[in-house]
Amino acid sequence: GTVAAIAGALAGATVGPLGIPQEWLDDLMDWPHSISYLRALATTLTDPSVDAPTSFSPWLLPRGAIFTLLVLAHGVRRLLPPY
């Protein structure tokens, strides 16, 4: 998973959104952020003269808590037999 994420990030940084298949972009999500938010954030990263979007969603807190619990549960499960 991690190697694929890094490879995808490098490929996206190299070819930009025009080099990524449209069906991949259509399935892209980072709830509760929208695709337009992600595009604005990407533009900010490539052009420092553009102001970064600074919206904050209160849904990020429960999303982060759920993700943390899932990661910890997976880690604890990996400690139990069978290894």
C-alpha positions, 0 to 999 in steps of 0.5 A: 500500500505505502509503496503504491501511494508513493509511486502514485504521488511521484507519477502524479507530480511528474505527469500532472492531472492530464497524465492520470486516467479520468476514471481514476480522477473521478473516483478520487475522494478525501471526504469531507473535502471536495475534488475542487478543494483538492485541486485548489490545494494542489494549485497552491502547492505548485504556485506559491502566489495562489492562496491556500484553501483554509476551510476546516470541516468539523467532520475531520475530527471524527474521521481522524478518530475512526481512522486512528482506532482502525489502525490501532485495532489492526496493529493489536490484531497483528500482535495476536496469534497466528502471526 
